[in-house]
Amino acid sequence: MKYSVLAFFMFFSSVMLCQEIGSIEEGKHFIKLNKLDNVFLIRYSDVESQNFENEHSFSFADKNNFYSIIINGFKNSKSHQIILQTGNDTIVKLNYKVVKNELMLYVYQNNLKKSTTGRSTFFSKKQIINLFGKQEEV
């Protein structure tokens, strides 16, 4: 019990110390981009969760490289998937699907160490550009 409380407070304090770069809300779901020291963190609500408070996160070191991977995925007009390993224990799948004639992205994450998975809601290219604080690309 002590470890659970300690882990909760450590997680909470690290989230409080993060600088939020951008966030998007889609109904009751969200995705946020935070920075803590030299590490970037994507936090999102899980659409497959029974309660809307269940969130997942993964981290990466290079914001511009990760942004380029995501945006380049929008250049393919067909549904496809890009698989990344963001840490020793985390697999992130960037899933691009055509929804109502628009290519949309959702993130599927698999944490191998914790044996957990999470899935975000769909986001458009414009929303991702705004999340990363970039200007609209032509």
N, CA, C and O atoms as a DFTB+ gen file, in Angstrom:
552 C
 N C O
     1  1       0.826      -1.191       0.000
     2  2       0.000       0.000       0.000
     3  2       0.871       1.257       0.000
     4  3       0.580       2.223      -0.705
     5  1       1.938       1.236       0.794
     6  2       2.821       2.396       0.865
     7  2       3.423       2.691      -0.509
     8  3       3.542       3.848      -0.913
     9  1       3.800       1.623      -1.223
    10  2       4.408       1.805      -2.536
    11  2       3.412       2.367      -3.541
    12  3       3.775       3.164      -4.406
    13  1       2.158       1.947      -3.424
    14  2       1.131       2.465      -4.329
    15  2       0.934       3.957      -4.125
    16  3       0.837       4.714      -5.091
    17  1       0.874       4.379      -2.872
    18  2       0.698       5.798      -2.562
    19  2       1.919       6.588      -3.027
    20  3       1.781       7.664      -3.610
    21  1       3.102       6.058      -2.772
    22  2       4.329       6.721      -3.193
    23  2       4.394       6.845      -4.711
    24  3       4.742       7.902      -5.237
    25  1       4.061       5.771      -5.410
    26  2       4.074       5.792      -6.875
    27  2       3.078       6.818      -7.407
    28  3       3.373       7.536      -8.362
    29  1       1.894       6.890      -6.788
    30  2       0.888       7.862      -7.209
    31  2       1.413       9.284      -7.059
    32  3       1.282      10.089      -7.981
    33  1       2.002       9.601      -5.914
    34  2       2.506      10.953      -5.682
    35  2       3.692      11.285      -6.582
    36  3       3.844      12.432      -7.002
    37  1       4.527      10.304      -6.880
    38  2       5.643      10.545      -7.793
    39  2       5.127      10.848      -9.197
    40  3       5.613      11.766      -9.858
    41  1       4.135      10.070      -9.651
    42  2       3.557      10.294     -10.974
    43  2       2.877      11.661     -11.016
    44  3       3.069      12.424     -11.963
    45  1       2.085      11.967      -9.992
    46  2       1.366      13.229      -9.926
    47  2       2.318      14.412      -9.924
    48  3       2.082      15.399     -10.621
    49  1       3.400      14.323      -9.142
    50  2       4.349      15.436      -9.078
    51  2       5.088      15.600     -10.397
    52  3       5.377      16.727     -10.800
    53  1       5.406      14.490     -11.087
    54  2       6.089      14.614     -12.377
    55  2       5.178      15.243     -13.415
    56  3       5.642      16.002     -14.265
    57  1       3.870      14.934     -13.359
    58  2       2.922      15.531     -14.288
    59  2       2.782      17.023     -13.991
    60  3       2.670      17.830     -14.914
    61  1       2.786      17.389     -12.726
    62  2       2.639      18.791     -12.343
    63  2       3.858      19.612     -12.770
    64  3       3.723      20.800     -13.062
    65  1       5.030      19.008     -12.811
    66  2       6.247      19.722     -13.179
    67  2       6.465      19.790     -14.689
    68  3       7.377      20.475     -15.151
    69  1       5.646      19.095     -15.454
    70  2       5.767      19.095     -16.908
    71  2       5.276      20.411     -17.492
    72  3       4.335      21.024     -16.989
    73  1       5.928      20.824     -18.553
    74  2       5.484      21.986     -19.314
    75  2       4.576      21.470     -20.428
    76  3       4.995      20.644     -21.239
    77  1       3.346      21.950     -20.469
    78  2       2.430      21.519     -21.522
    79  2       2.692      22.329     -22.786
    80  3       2.640      23.559     -22.774
    81  1       2.972      21.623     -23.871
    82  2       3.241      22.267     -25.155
    83  2       1.945      22.423     -25.940
    84  3       1.721      23.444     -26.590
    85  1       1.096      21.402     -25.874
    86  2      -0.179      21.462     -26.593
    87  2      -1.130      20.413     -26.088
    88  3      -0.723      19.427     -25.473
    89  1      -2.406      20.630     -26.354
    90  2      -3.411      19.635     -25.996
    91  2      -4.594      19.753     -26.948
    92  3      -4.889      20.821     -27.484
    93  1      -5.257      18.624     -27.138
    94  2      -6.438      18.551     -27.991
    95  2      -7.496      17.774     -27.217
    96  3      -7.208      16.741     -26.613
    97  1      -8.706      18.279     -27.244
    98  2      -9.824      17.549     -26.645
    99  2     -10.809      17.206     -27.741
   100  3     -11.164      18.046     -28.568
   101  1     -11.237      15.974     -27.732
   102  2     -12.205      15.452     -28.692
   103  2     -13.319      14.835     -27.865
   104  3     -13.228      13.673     -27.468
   105  1     -14.368      15.602     -27.604
   106  2     -15.428      15.116     -26.723
   107  2     -14.873      14.936     -25.321
   108  3     -14.342      15.877     -24.732
   109  1     -14.995      13.735     -24.792
   110  2     -14.496      13.445     -23.447
   111  2     -13.062      12.915     -23.465
   112  3     -12.516      12.565     -22.419
   113  1     -12.458      12.855     -24.639
   114  2     -11.109      12.313     -24.757
   115  2     -10.110      13.417     -25.096
   116  3     -10.479      14.473     -25.608
   117  1      -8.839      13.149     -24.802
   118  2      -7.803      14.161     -25.009
   119  2      -6.500      13.511     -25.413
   120  3      -6.307      12.305     -25.262
   121  1      -5.611      14.340     -25.929
   122  2      -4.211      13.988     -26.128
   123  2      -3.413      15.244     -25.781
   124  3      -3.787      16.351     -26.169
   125  1      -2.317      15.067     -25.050
   126  2      -1.499      16.192     -24.608
   127  2      -0.039      15.911     -24.888
   128  3       0.416      14.769     -24.814
   129  1       0.688      16.970     -25.210
   130  2       2.128      16.897     -25.403
   131  2       2.778      17.713     -24.297
   132  3       2.536      18.914     -24.180
   133  1       3.602      17.064     -23.490
   134  2       4.295      17.711     -22.383
   135  2       5.792      17.567     -22.548
   136  3       6.277      16.695     -23.269
   137  1       6.520      18.446     -21.861
   138  2       7.976      18.371     -21.837
   139  2       8.428      18.363     -20.386
   140  3       7.997      19.195     -19.587
   141  1       9.296      17.421     -20.051
   142  2       9.890      17.334     -18.727
   143  2      11.389      17.198     -18.926
   144  3      11.866      16.178     -19.424
   145  1      12.123      18.217     -18.541
   146  2      13.559      18.289     -18.805
   147  2      13.788      18.175     -20.310
   148  3      13.299      19.018     -21.062
   149  1      14.514      17.160     -20.769
   150  2      14.781      16.984     -22.200
   151  2      13.972      15.856     -22.817
   152  3      14.308      15.363     -23.894
   153  1      12.909      15.446     -22.139
   154  2      12.084      14.337     -22.611
   155  2      10.677      14.860     -22.903
   156  3      10.133      15.672     -22.155
   157  1      10.111      14.384     -23.990
   158  2       8.739      14.746     -24.352
   159  2       7.823      13.586     -24.012
   160  3       8.213      12.421     -24.093
   161  1       6.614      13.916     -23.636
   162  2       5.654      12.922     -23.161
   163  2       4.321      13.139     -23.860
   164  3       3.782      14.245     -23.846
   165  1       3.791      12.090     -24.467
   166  2       2.435      12.114     -25.017
   167  2       1.540      11.425     -23.988
   168  3       1.781      10.277     -23.613
   169  1       0.508      12.136     -23.537
   170  2      -0.497      11.579     -22.627
   171  2      -1.842      11.615     -23.345
   172  3      -2.173      12.605     -23.998
   173  1      -2.614      10.543     -23.227
   174  2      -3.909      10.502     -23.894
   175  2      -4.889       9.660     -23.100
   176  3      -4.503       8.766     -22.346
   177  1      -6.166       9.964     -23.287
   178  2      -7.206       9.161     -22.649
   179  2      -7.482       7.942     -23.515
   180  3      -7.417       8.006     -24.743
   181  1      -7.786       6.850     -22.866
   182  2      -7.997       5.567     -23.532
   183  2      -9.465       5.429     -23.937
   184  3     -10.344       5.417     -23.075
   185  1      -9.736       5.327     -25.235
   186  2     -11.119       5.211     -25.702
   187  2     -11.725       3.854     -25.379
   188  3     -12.948       3.708     -25.378
   189  1     -10.892       2.867     -25.108
   190  2     -11.406       1.536     -24.812
   191  2     -11.659       1.328     -23.320
   192  3     -12.139       0.271     -22.910
   193  1     -11.341       2.323     -22.522
   194  2     -11.542       2.232     -21.082
   195  2     -13.017       2.441     -20.748
   196  3     -13.720       3.174     -21.443
   197  1     -13.470       1.803     -19.698
   198  2     -14.849       1.964     -19.264
   199  2     -15.074       3.310     -18.580
   200  3     -16.181       3.847     -18.615
   201  1     -14.027       3.858     -17.956
   202  2     -14.148       5.197     -17.371
   203  2     -13.239       6.134     -18.152
   204  3     -12.215       5.706     -18.687
   205  1     -13.598       7.381     -18.219
   206  2     -12.871       8.339     -19.048
   207  2     -11.646       8.893     -18.341
   208  3     -10.980       9.781     -18.873
   209  1     -11.339       8.396     -17.170
   210  2     -10.188       8.890     -16.433
   211  2      -8.933       8.061     -16.691
   212  3      -7.850       8.410     -16.221
   213  1      -9.073       6.980     -17.425
   214  2      -7.939       6.112     -17.691
   215  2      -7.075       6.735     -18.776
   216  3      -7.526       6.922     -19.906
   217  1      -5.834       7.055     -18.433
   218  2      -4.936       7.637     -19.415
   219  2      -3.645       6.848     -19.498
   220  3      -3.237       6.170     -18.556
   221  1      -3.023       6.959     -20.647
   222  2      -1.754       6.298     -20.917
   223  2      -0.757       7.346     -21.407
   224  3      -1.135       8.444     -21.817
   225  1       0.514       6.985     -21.356
   226  2       1.534       7.913     -21.835
   227  2       2.741       7.141     -22.337
   228  3       2.962       5.986     -21.973
   229  1       3.511       7.803     -23.175
   230  2       4.795       7.287     -23.616
   231  2       5.704       8.481     -23.869
   232  3       5.231       9.592     -24.105
   233  1       6.998       8.249     -23.819
   234  2       7.945       9.347     -23.949
   235  2       8.877       9.127     -25.142
   236  3       9.032       8.014     -25.643
   237  1       9.490      10.229     -25.574
   238  2      10.459      10.192     -26.659
   239  2      11.385      11.384     -26.486
   240  3      11.038      12.351     -25.807
   241  1      12.556      11.320     -27.094
   242  2      13.587      12.338     -26.848
   243  2      13.569      13.490     -27.846
   244  3      13.875      14.623     -27.474
   245  1      13.224      13.234     -29.085
   246  2      13.351      14.250     -30.131
   247  2      11.976      14.637     -30.670
   248  3      11.372      13.892     -31.441
   249  1      11.492      15.794     -30.264
   250  2      10.162      16.274     -30.670
   251  2      10.048      16.425     -32.184
   252  3       9.060      15.990     -32.775
   253  1      11.043      17.034     -32.813
   254  2      10.968      17.289     -34.255
   255  2      10.995      15.999     -35.068
   256  3      10.292      15.888     -36.073
   257  1      11.796      15.027     -34.646
   258  2      11.857      13.751     -35.349
   259  2      10.524      13.012     -35.225
   260  3      10.011      12.487     -36.214
   261  1       9.962      12.970     -34.011
   262  2       8.687      12.285     -33.800
   263  2       7.580      12.983     -34.597
   264  3       6.739      12.321     -35.205
   265  1       7.583      14.317     -34.592
   266  2       6.611      15.091     -35.361
   267  2       6.727      14.763     -36.852
   268  3       5.716      14.570     -37.527
   269  1       7.946      14.700     -37.358
   270  2       8.163      14.384     -38.776
   271  2       7.619      13.011     -39.134
   272  3       7.018      12.834     -40.194
   273  1       7.825      12.050     -38.264
   274  2       7.299      10.699     -38.518
   275  2       5.779      10.732     -38.622
   276  3       5.198      10.145     -39.535
   277  1       5.142      11.419     -37.685
   278  2       3.675      11.496     -37.679
   279  2       3.166      12.217     -38.929
   280  3       2.280      11.710     -39.616
   281  1       3.717      13.387     -39.225
   282  2       3.249      14.185     -40.369
   283  2       3.516      13.465     -41.685
   284  3       2.680      13.509     -42.587
   285  1       4.661      12.805     -41.813
   286  2       4.944      12.043     -43.035
   287  2       3.935      10.922     -43.233
   288  3       3.652      10.541     -44.369
   289  1       3.391      10.392     -42.152
   290  2       2.358       9.363     -42.246
   291  2       1.095       9.867     -42.925
   292  3       0.354       9.085     -43.522
   293  1       0.845      11.166     -42.835
   294  2      -0.330      11.752     -43.488
   295  2      -0.137      11.913     -44.995
   296  3      -1.102      12.190     -45.707
   297  1       1.076      11.747     -45.489
   298  2       1.328      11.884     -46.925
   299  2       0.787      10.701     -47.711
   300  3       0.483      10.832     -48.896
   301  1       0.665       9.556     -47.069
   302  2       0.071       8.372     -47.695
   303  2      -1.442       8.512     -47.562
   304  3      -1.948       8.644     -46.448
   305  1      -2.161       8.485     -48.655
   306  2      -3.609       8.723     -48.613
   307  2      -4.417       7.489     -48.226
   308  3      -5.628       7.579     -48.025
   309  1      -3.762       6.348     -48.120
   310  2      -4.475       5.110     -47.769
   311  2      -4.269       4.780     -46.293
   312  3      -3.350       5.290     -45.652
   313  1      -5.128       3.930     -45.773
   314  2      -4.981       3.465     -44.395
   315  2      -3.692       2.667     -44.268
   316  3      -3.383       1.828     -45.115
   317  1      -2.947       2.934     -43.209
   318  2      -1.691       2.223     -42.983
   319  2      -1.278       2.378     -41.524
   320  3      -1.949       3.045     -40.736
   321  1      -0.161       1.747     -41.186
   322  2       0.313       1.759     -39.804
   323  2       1.825       1.935     -39.779
   324  3       2.544       1.374     -40.606
   325  1       2.302       2.735     -38.802
   326  2       3.735       2.899     -38.554
   327  2       3.988       2.403     -37.138
   328  3       3.328       2.838     -36.195
   329  1       4.952       1.486     -36.990
   330  2       5.247       0.905     -35.677
   331  2       6.587       1.444     -35.189
   332  3       7.591       1.395     -35.900
   333  1       6.583       1.964     -33.949
   334  2       7.779       2.526     -33.328
   335  2       8.017       1.891     -31.971
   336  3       7.072       1.516     -31.277
   337  1       9.264       1.774     -31.601
   338  2       9.597       1.355     -30.245
   339  2      10.164       2.592     -29.556
   340  3      11.260       3.042     -29.891
   341  1       9.420       3.144     -28.591
   342  2       9.819       4.397     -27.956
   343  2      10.644       4.187     -26.701
   344  3      11.185       5.148     -26.154
   345  1      10.750       2.980     -26.244
   346  2      11.568       2.641     -25.079
   347  2      11.791       1.148     -25.087
   348  3      11.303       0.449     -25.976
   349  1      12.520       0.653     -24.110
   350  2      12.774      -0.788     -24.053
   351  2      11.495      -1.587     -23.880
   352  3      11.437      -2.763     -24.241
   353  1      10.471      -0.951     -23.328
   354  2       9.262      -1.698     -23.002
   355  2       7.998      -1.156     -23.663
   356  3       6.902      -1.593     -23.313
   357  1       8.108      -0.231     -24.597
   358  2       6.917       0.391     -25.168
   359  2       6.931       0.357     -26.697
   360  3       7.871       0.824     -27.340
   361  1       5.863      -0.209     -27.256
   362  2       5.628      -0.222     -28.692
   363  2       4.469       0.727     -28.971
   364  3       3.410       0.621     -28.352
   365  1       4.671       1.651     -29.898
   366  2       3.632       2.607     -30.280
   367  2       3.300       2.369     -31.747
   368  3       4.183       2.329     -32.603
   369  1       2.017       2.215     -32.015
   370  2       1.553       2.034     -33.391
   371  2       0.762       3.267     -33.791
   372  3      -0.255       3.590     -33.178
   373  1       1.232       3.950     -34.820
   374  2       0.530       5.090     -35.381
   375  2      -0.366       4.542     -36.484
   376  3       0.124       4.127     -37.534
   377  1      -1.655       4.539     -36.254
   378  2      -2.624       3.964     -37.181
   379  2      -3.339       5.072     -37.943
   380  3      -4.020       5.909     -37.351
   381  1      -3.177       5.066     -39.237
   382  2      -3.817       6.047     -40.101
   383  2      -4.987       5.359     -40.794
   384  3      -4.814       4.331     -41.450
   385  1      -6.175       5.932     -40.644
   386  2      -7.387       5.360     -41.232
   387  2      -8.153       6.455     -41.956
   388  3      -8.218       7.591     -41.487
   389  1      -8.726       6.114     -43.085
   390  2      -9.583       7.042     -43.801
   391  2     -10.963       6.985     -43.152
   392  3     -11.608       5.937     -43.130
   393  1     -11.407       8.134     -42.621
   394  2     -12.706       8.249     -41.979
   395  2     -13.440       9.403     -42.655
   396  3     -12.985      10.546     -42.601
   397  1     -14.568       9.111     -43.286
   398  2     -15.360      10.121     -44.000
   399  2     -14.484      10.925     -44.960
   400  3     -14.525      12.155     -44.974
   401  1     -13.704      10.221     -45.751
   402  2     -12.825      10.803     -46.784
   403  2     -11.691      11.661     -46.232
   404  3     -11.104      12.444     -46.978
   405  1     -11.373      11.536     -44.962
   406  2     -10.244      12.262     -44.373
   407  2      -9.336      11.260     -43.669
   408  3      -9.808      10.390     -42.936
   409  1      -8.030      11.389     -43.897
   410  2      -7.072      10.515     -43.228
   411  2      -6.926      10.981     -41.776
   412  3      -6.577      12.133     -41.515
   413  1      -7.192      10.089     -40.859
   414  2      -7.148      10.388     -39.424
   415  2      -6.119       9.477     -38.766
   416  3      -5.765       8.431     -39.309
   417  1      -5.647       9.883     -37.601
   418  2      -4.640       9.131     -36.864
   419  2      -5.169       8.752     -35.489
   420  3      -5.787       9.568     -34.804
   421  1      -4.923       7.519     -35.094
   422  2      -5.090       7.152     -33.695
   423  2      -3.857       6.395     -33.256
   424  3      -3.202       5.729     -34.058
   425  1      -3.544       6.502     -31.971
   426  2      -2.354       5.887     -31.395
   427  2      -2.776       4.648     -30.624
   428  3      -3.716       4.686     -29.831
   429  1      -2.072       3.549     -30.864
   430  2      -2.260       2.319     -30.092
   431  2      -0.926       2.024     -29.432
   432  3       0.102       1.943     -30.105
   433  1      -0.942       1.866     -28.129
   434  2       0.288       1.661     -27.363
   435  2       0.243       0.329     -26.639
   436  3      -0.796      -0.082     -26.120
   437  1       1.393      -0.341     -26.612
   438  2       1.524      -1.607     -25.900
   439  2       2.733      -1.494     -24.981
   440  3       3.867      -1.408     -25.453
   441  1       2.496      -1.495     -23.669
   442  2       3.584      -1.474     -22.702
   443  2       3.891      -2.921     -22.344
   444  3       3.109      -3.571     -21.649
   445  1       5.022      -3.424     -22.814
   446  2       5.377      -4.830     -22.640
   447  2       5.687      -5.171     -21.186
   448  3       5.392      -6.273     -20.724
   449  1       6.277      -4.232     -20.477
   450  2       6.668      -4.465     -19.081
   451  2       5.439      -4.589     -18.179
   452  3       5.380      -5.459     -17.309
   453  1       4.466      -3.711     -18.397
   454  2       3.262      -3.698     -17.558
   455  2       2.134      -4.544     -18.137
   456  3       1.103      -4.730     -17.491
   457  1       2.325      -5.053     -19.347
   458  2       1.290      -5.819     -20.048
   459  2      -0.011      -5.029     -20.159
   460  3      -1.093      -5.560     -19.910
   461  1       0.106      -3.753     -20.537
   462  2      -1.075      -2.912     -20.723
   463  2      -1.100      -2.370     -22.139
   464  3      -0.066      -2.255     -22.796
   465  1      -2.287      -2.043     -22.593
   466  2      -2.470      -1.421     -23.894
   467  2      -3.363      -0.199     -23.738
   468  3      -4.102      -0.073     -22.762
   469  1      -3.283       0.691     -24.707
   470  2      -4.152       1.861     -24.721
   471  2      -4.359       2.321     -26.145
   472  3      -3.525       2.088     -27.020
   473  1      -5.494       2.985     -26.366
   474  2      -5.820       3.470     -27.709
   475  2      -6.443       4.847     -27.582
   476  3      -7.359       5.059     -26.788
   477  1      -5.935       5.776     -28.373
   478  2      -6.492       7.131     -28.380
   479  2      -7.689       7.193     -29.322
   480  3      -7.980       6.240     -30.044
   481  1      -8.360       8.308     -29.302
   482  2      -9.408       8.561     -30.280
   483  2      -8.746       9.032     -31.578
   484  3      -7.523       9.161     -31.628
   485  1      -9.525       9.289     -32.617
   486  2      -8.990       9.743     -33.898
   487  2      -8.663      11.237     -33.854
   488  3      -9.375      12.030     -33.237
   489  1      -7.558      11.600     -34.530
   490  2      -7.156      13.001     -34.644
   491  2      -6.792      13.305     -36.092
   492  3      -6.253      12.460     -36.807
   493  1      -7.098      14.528     -36.504
   494  2      -6.780      14.955     -37.876
   495  2      -5.358      15.499     -37.943
   496  3      -4.719      15.738     -36.918
   497  1      -4.884      15.685     -39.148
   498  2      -3.554      16.256     -39.359
   499  2      -3.485      17.662     -38.761
   500  3      -2.495      18.019     -38.122
   501  1      -4.516      18.442     -38.966
   502  2      -4.546      19.810     -38.429
   503  2      -4.445      19.790     -36.899
   504  3      -3.733      20.611     -36.321
   505  1      -5.137      18.880     -36.248
   506  2      -5.074      18.789     -34.794
   507  2      -3.669      18.409     -34.323
   508  3      -3.188      18.942     -33.323
   509  1      -3.015      17.499     -35.029
   510  2      -1.651      17.086     -34.665
   511  2      -0.686      18.246     -34.844
   512  3       0.194      18.451     -34.008
   513  1      -0.835      18.999     -35.910
   514  2       0.011      20.178     -36.130
   515  2      -0.157      21.154     -34.967
   516  3       0.828      21.681     -34.450
   517  1      -1.392      21.393     -34.559
   518  2      -1.649      22.278     -33.422
   519  2      -1.091      21.714     -32.119
   520  3      -0.578      22.467     -31.292
   521  1      -1.185      20.407     -31.927
   522  2      -0.667      19.763     -30.715
   523  2       0.817      20.043     -30.548
   524  3       1.280      20.311     -29.439
   525  1       1.563      19.982     -31.640
   526  2       3.009      20.175     -31.596
   527  2       3.410      21.648     -31.687
   528  3       4.598      21.971     -31.689
   529  1       2.423      22.536     -31.763
   530  2       2.724      23.964     -31.806
   531  2       3.359      24.402     -33.100
   532  3       4.136      25.357     -33.124
   533  1       3.040      23.720     -34.166
   534  2       3.607      24.044     -35.484
   535  2       2.600      24.858     -36.282
   536  3       1.436      24.975     -35.901
   537  1       3.060      25.414     -37.389
   538  2       2.198      26.126     -38.316
   539  2       1.646      25.135     -39.328
   540  3       2.287      24.130     -39.635
   541  1       0.464      25.419     -39.843
   542  2      -0.173      24.574     -40.865
   543  2       0.766      24.420     -42.050
   544  3       1.302      25.403     -42.563
   545  1       0.961      23.172     -42.484
   546  2       1.781      22.906     -43.657
   547  2       0.920      22.948     -44.909
   548  3      -0.249      22.563     -44.884
   549  1       1.503      23.416     -45.995
   550  2       0.779      23.510     -47.259
   551  2       0.962      22.256     -48.055
   552  3       0.427      22.141     -49.157
